[in-house]
């Protein structure tokens, strides 16, 4: 992200305010050489740098602003080891066979173990990021969603995951909220402070030998001999291979590779955090401190942080005035759903971009020999981008893109991208109406 971005994207979030501070990494100065150049200092770029340095590669990472200033610092801090819209059977059917092994099989394994990887990295590198591994719950808002929950449990249980189906009584006991039909839990999921986690990954990558540079936007990318030249205002990197880890913020680096930003939908998501709750409500809601994301199209999420602040999020319909209007609307919805009267005071509000692919699957795109981009984790960013980084590091060490766990596709800009990217926001009122029709006596919309 650069200082030319909209001002609404740069006020610090709750996570920036509460994460342990980190001394800045110096901007790049002068020409350098490396086996691998990584462009972007979010989860995927940091994980790539860490794993590549541990594999013995010389690594240079450049971040246009500060570590975790983009989407990696602007989410809700959920660690969820699955796919937003698809399940193992869907993934295997969609991806088919590749090089003698089911491509879908590799991607399912990667997703299934993604939370394990996150919490293992936290433990191994002593990252102080308020990790709570109490599980992730998806309550069902309708009978159809409840049937889907049963099927999801069966599929992920077959993968050896610690999942359980929950009836309505169990969901109410775990969440402190009545009205859902039931749901399911993946006990390997959890929550973290995402900025603190990203800073911990940065420290770990630097300790492994990677060189990190903040306030260093990549301004040019060109072939040079058998490698690549990455231009920045302070110097150049001559690298054998390059990973574009800009993810949803690829529009800010559009000059690096035209068309990349039009190959996915950038979805703006708002998040809020309240003042710490009173002791009675804090004890009633989520007594086990799980993370919750329900099954509605107009998704409802909530969690606590270490100070008993409630965090939830949502989308906007119309952009004008959204920065003032949407946080208040999200807070009112949360208060209705969770039975908080009066509503707690709003303490923080922020927004960030998530990358959504047309097929709702993460993927990599080998743009040219020695140049790859990985993106579109579709709302599962912390877990899947961390796992993606390990895969991209393997590519940097010589593994062919076709042998990665992630689908490898050519670059396909979405037709009429300028209009179609607005579809999630334009269709939000219809999604709310469908949720209400499916659950007329359930939770407030």
Number of C-alpha atoms within 10 A of each C-alpha: 25 18 11 7 10 8 8 12 18 17 13 16 21 24 24 18 11 14 18 16 11 12 7 12 19 12 20 24 14 11 14 14 15 19 20 30 30 27 26 32 32 30 34 33 33 33 28 34 37 26 23 28 25 17 14 13 20 19 27 26 29 27 29 25 19 20 29 25 24 29 26 25 27 27 29 28 25 28 28 28 29 23 20 13 11 15 16 22 14 11 18 18 13 14 15 12 13 12 8 6 11 16 24 23 18 18 21 24 14 23 25 23 17 26 25 18 19 24 22 12 18 20 12 10 15 11 20 16 23 16 22 20 20 17 22 25 27 25 29 27 25 24 14 12 20 24 13 16 23 16 14 21 22 15 16 20 14 12 14 9 17 15 23 19 21 23 16 18 14 16 25 19 15 19 22 17 18 18 19 24 23 25 28 24 23 23 18 21 27 25 26 24 25 28 31 24 28 28 27 22 27 28 21 25 25 20 14 20 19 27 21 25 24 19 22 26 24 24 15 15 18 13 16 12 9 10 18 21 22 25 19 22 15 14 15 20 26 23 24 21 23 30 26 25 27 27 30 24 21 26 18 17 22 14 14 18 15 12 16 21 22 20 21 26 24 23 21 18 19 23 24 26 28 20 15 18 18 11 9 8 15 18 14 15 22 21 13 15 23 25 28 22 18 19 21 22 14 18 16 20 21 22 24 22 21 15 10 19 23 23 25 26 25 20 22 23 15 12 12 9 9 15 15 10 13 22 25 15 16 20 25 15 19 23 15 15 17 19 15 13 8 9 16 19 13 17 13 19 26 22 25 22 21 27 24 22 18 11 13 17 20 24 20 24 20 19 15 10 13 19 20 21 22 25 28 26 24 24 21 22 27 30 28 30 29 24 26 30 24 23 26 31 24 19 21 28 18 11 13 12 20 16 17 21 23 26 20 20 13 11 15 12 14 18 10 9 14 10 8 12 17 15 12 16 17 14 11 16 14 13 17 15 13 15 22 18 12 15 20 13 12 17 17 14 17
